[in-house]
Amino acid sequence: MVRLSKWLLKEAGTVVDKTLSDILVCPLSKQALRVCEEPPSLISDSIGVSFPIKDGIPCLVPTDGKILDTDDTMKHDNAADDSANNK
């Protein structure tokens, strides 16, 4: 039982429910958020801000958001392009 609980807590930090991610919007721009798995976060591409996911809970308080460097944004865009091309 303890092992199962530890596993669930570990996995909860990395997974955001698909339905929940479809509903959530950026608290600043009110635009859709993109899920990033490493590090677990929700990204607002419209303003270039990343909001962390802690223990499976998105932290959407504006002060928790981190401004992404243009290099970080380019990496995410390139990764999205690569995954789209592989399908």
N, C-alpha and C positions, 0 to 999 in steps of 0.2 A: 504494500500500500504506500509506504514512504517513497519507494523508488518511482512509482507511478506519479505521485504528487510532485516529486522533483522534476521528472520528465515533463509533466504538464506545465510547470512554472517556467522551465527552460524554453519550451516551445512557445509559450505565450508571449515571450519577449520578442519573437521574430515574426509572428503571424498577425495580420490584420484581416478580419473577415471581409470578403469581397463585397457584401452588401453594405457594410459600414464604410468601406473606402469609396463606394459609389455615392454615398450620402454626404460625406464630409466635404467641406469647402474650406479654403484658406480664410482665416479670421480677418485678414487684412484686405485682401483683394476680392474676396467672395467668389473666386474662381476654383475650378476643380483641382484636386491634389493628385499627384502621382506617387505610387508606393515604390520606395527604394528599399531593397533588402539588406544591403551592406553600406553603411550601418543602417539599422532599421529606422526608417524615417518616412515622413510624408513631405513631398516637395511641391512647392508652388512655383511652377515654371513661369508664370506671368510676372512675378516679382523677384524670383531667384532666392527664395527663402526655404530652408529645410526645418521641419518640425520633428523632434525626436519621438520615437515610440518606446516607452519604458514599460516593461512587463506586460506588453500587449496593449497598452493604453496610449493612444495618441495624445501628446501634450501640445495642445493648440493655443496655449496662452501666448499672445504676441511676444512677450519678453523671452519665451523659451525658443523662439525661432532664431536660426543662425543664417546670416547672409552668405550665400554661396559665392565663391570666387568664379570668375568667368571660366577658369580652367576646369573647375568642378562641373559647371553647367555643360561645357563642351564634352567632357567625359561621359556624362549621362546621355547627352544627345547622340553621341557616337555609339554607345552601347545599345540604345533603343534602335538606331538605324541598323546595326549589325543583327540584332535579334529579329527585326522585321524582314531583313534580307534572307535570313536562314529559314524562314517559314515557307 
